[in-house]
Amino acid sequence: MNKGIRWEQRFQNFTNAYHTFCKTFSRQEGEPDDEIIQMALVQAFEFTFELAWNVMKDYLENEGFTKVNSPKQTMRTAFQAGLITDAEKWMEMIQRRNLASHAYDQTILRETVQYIKDEFYQLVTKLYEDMKGRL
């Protein structure tokens, strides 16, 4: 498959996940204490993050970069290539995503929801807009 087409197809999947994330985000803001919606938001965060780093990976490979096999490598390369502007926040996102599997723990659930609201939403929205502009 043509790498250019691959990143564009991955971007479409990312777009779908991003829109679902945004709907869940809005719903959670309307019902901030609903545990089911909080868990749905964390799940949407996980899917959206996975597709975010994969769309960056595919885009970077299309641009000729080769050392983008893991999320951390992808974030470093994306920063160097100017695809993202805050590598530290994206690296933290990897850690947050790894913790998200413990959303059954009320403290971790609340912290993850807060992180999504304070950091992730803004970062992923910027990535979405930037990548949309590269099509």
Secondary structure, 3 states (H helix, E strand, C coil): CCHHHHHHHHHHHHHHHHHHHHHHHHHHHHCCCCHHHHHHHHHHHHHHHHHHHHHHHHHHHHCCCCCCCCHHHHHHHHHHCCCCCCHHHHHHHHHHHHHHHHCCCHHHHHHHHHHHHHHHHHHHHHHHHHHHHHC
